[in-house]
């Protein structure tokens, strides 16, 4: 009888602990940056999410957020902004937007005309990390509609971009300007989590031109 009473007491304690855990996970704050939960101030700097899949390429890869460079974080943020606008238009999101980059494909200043529409678009992106206006940038050197200004601030990244999803029939000059703050860890967990995602992002980062490289090629082709 003592044994039974003891076991019942243990079960009650376990049940109470589980209920407490469930309550703590449900507490979130609406004024946190995108992707930051109630524990964002003490967030781990390592992302280790796992995904299903038979191939080792689909398994998670431990990433130390503190080791990511400015360009890589910007490219992850660029994926996020495109997904946010896709959701506004009722389209599907894509957590591996650089999937064409199984290898490094060095960009040309007018884009890689290899028959792949998405590659042609993406390969026009240039990176500028000089922060002349306080922000790094990913730009297509066009009308600015697809450009991103970003600034990594500790565990978060501040974003500025034009929202084409709410442009409608208005001219590009009237596209609403968006300012968002996203947690770097949430970007990593979404877009840099698996081995294959990491490979595509890293290859794309090595493929695109810097703003100075783009300008040099532009000048050489317009002399």
C-alpha positions in Angstrom: 0.0 0.0 0.0 2.9 2.4 0.8 4.4 1.6 -2.6 1.1 2.5 -4.4 0.7 5.8 -2.5 4.4 6.7 -3.2 3.9 6.0 -7.0 0.7 8.1 -7.1 2.6 11.0 -5.5 5.3 10.8 -8.1 2.8 10.8 -11.0 1.1 13.9 -9.5 4.4 15.7 -9.3 5.2 14.8 -13.0 1.8 15.9 -14.2 2.2 19.2 -12.3 5.6 19.8 -13.9 4.3 19.1 -17.4 1.4 21.6 -16.9 3.9 24.2 -15.8 6.0 23.7 -18.8 3.0 24.0 -21.1 2.1 27.3 -19.5 5.6 28.8 -19.8 5.8 28.1 -23.5 2.5 29.8 -24.2 3.7 33.2 -22.9 4.8 35.4 -25.7 5.0 39.2 -26.2 3.7 41.0 -29.3 6.3 43.7 -29.1 9.2 41.2 -29.7 11.1 41.2 -33.0 9.8 38.6 -35.5 11.0 35.2 -34.4 11.8 36.2 -30.8 9.8 34.5 -28.1 9.5 35.2 -24.4 13.1 34.0 -23.8 14.6 36.1 -26.6 16.9 38.1 -24.2 18.7 34.9 -23.2 18.4 33.1 -26.6 20.9 30.4 -27.5 23.3 31.5 -30.2 23.2 28.0 -31.7 20.5 26.7 -34.0 20.0 22.9 -34.0 16.5 22.3 -35.4 16.1 18.9 -37.0 14.0 18.0 -40.1 12.6 14.8 -41.4 14.1 13.2 -44.5 16.1 10.1 -45.5 19.0 12.0 -47.0 21.7 13.4 -44.7 21.5 16.7 -46.6 18.0 17.2 -45.1 19.3 16.9 -41.5 20.0 19.8 -39.3 23.4 21.4 -39.2 24.5 23.1 -35.9 25.2 26.7 -36.6 26.7 29.3 -34.3 24.9 32.5 -35.1 27.7 34.6 -33.8 30.0 33.2 -36.5 27.7 34.3 -39.4 29.0 37.3 -41.5 27.1 40.3 -42.5 26.4 39.1 -46.1 25.1 35.7 -45.0 22.6 37.3 -42.5 21.5 39.7 -45.2 20.8 36.9 -47.7 18.7 35.1 -45.1 16.8 38.3 -44.4 16.3 38.7 -48.1 14.6 35.3 -48.2 12.4 36.4 -45.3 11.3 39.6 -47.0 10.4 37.7 -50.2 8.4 35.2 -48.1 6.6 37.9 -46.2 5.5 39.5 -49.5 4.5 36.1 -50.9 2.3 35.5 -47.9 0.6 38.9 -48.4 -0.2 37.9 -52.0 -1.5 34.5 -51.0 1.5 32.6 -52.5 3.5 29.8 -51.0 6.6 30.5 -49.0 10.0 29.1 -50.0 12.6 28.2 -47.3 15.3 27.4 -49.8 15.2 30.3 -52.4 18.8 29.7 -53.5 18.2 26.1 -54.4 19.7 26.5 -57.9 23.1 27.1 -56.3 24.4 23.6 -55.8 27.7 25.0 -56.9 29.2 28.5 -57.1 27.9 30.3 -60.2 29.7 33.5 -60.5 27.3 36.4 -61.3 27.6 38.8 -64.2 26.5 42.4 -63.8 23.4 41.9 -66.1 22.6 38.5 -64.6 23.3 35.0 -65.7 21.3 34.3 -68.8 21.4 30.5 -68.5 17.7 29.8 -69.1 16.8 29.7 -65.4 14.5 32.7 -64.7 15.0 32.7 -60.9 18.8 32.4 -61.3 18.8 35.3 -63.8 16.9 37.5 -61.2 18.9 36.4 -58.2 22.3 36.7 -60.0 21.7 40.4 -60.5 21.9 41.0 -56.7 24.9 42.9 -55.5 26.1 43.2 -51.9 27.4 46.4 -50.4 28.7 46.2 -46.8 30.3 49.6 -46.6 27.3 50.9 -44.6 27.6 54.4 -46.1 24.1 55.2 -44.8 24.4 53.1 -41.7 23.0 50.0 -43.5 24.4 47.2 -45.6 22.5 46.5 -48.8 21.5 43.9 -51.3 20.5 45.7 -54.5 19.6 44.9 -58.1 20.7 48.3 -59.3 17.3 48.9 -60.8 14.2 50.7 -59.5 14.8 49.7 -55.9 11.6 47.6 -55.6 13.6 44.4 -54.9 16.4 45.9 -52.8 17.0 45.4 -49.1 18.8 47.6 -46.6 19.8 45.8 -43.4 21.7 46.4 -40.2 22.7 43.5 -37.9 22.2 44.8 -34.3 23.2 42.2 -31.8 20.9 39.2 -32.0 18.5 41.0 -34.3 18.7 42.5 -37.8 16.9 45.7 -38.8 15.3 45.7 -42.3 14.2 48.4 -44.7 12.6 47.5 -48.0 9.8 48.5 -50.4 6.6 46.3 -50.1 5.7 45.4 -53.7 2.8 43.1 -52.4 0.8 46.3 -51.6 1.8 48.3 -54.6 -1.1 47.4 -56.8 -1.3 49.5 -60.0 0.6 52.4 -58.5 4.1 53.4 -59.7 7.1 52.1 -58.0 7.8 55.5 -56.4 4.6 55.0 -54.4 5.5 51.6 -53.0 5.2 51.6 -49.2 8.4 51.5 -47.3 8.7 48.8 -44.6 10.8 48.8 -41.5 11.0 45.5 -39.6 13.2 43.8 -37.0 13.8 40.1 -37.2 15.8 37.8 -34.9 18.9 36.4 -36.5 18.2 33.0 -34.8 14.8 32.7 -36.4 16.3 33.4 -39.8 18.9 30.7 -39.3 16.3 28.2 -38.1 14.1 28.8 -41.1 16.6 29.4 -44.0 20.0 28.1 -42.8 19.0 25.0 -40.8 19.7 22.0 -42.9 22.9 21.0 -44.6 21.4 21.6 -48.1 20.1 25.0 -47.2 23.5 26.0 -45.8 25.2 24.8 -49.0 22.9 26.8 -51.2 23.2 30.0 -49.2 27.0 29.7 -48.9 27.3 29.0 -52.7 25.1 32.0 -53.5 27.0 34.2 -51.2 30.2 33.3 -53.1 28.5 33.8 -56.4 27.1 37.3 -56.2 29.1 40.4 -57.0 30.0 43.2 -54.6 28.7 46.6 -55.5 32.2 47.7 -56.5 32.6 44.6 -58.7 29.3 45.3 -60.4 30.2 49.0 -61.0 33.6 48.0 -62.4 31.9 45.5 -64.9 29.3 48.1 -65.7 31.9 50.7 -66.6 33.9 48.2 -68.6 30.9 47.2 -70.7 29.8 50.8 -71.3 33.0 52.4 -72.4 
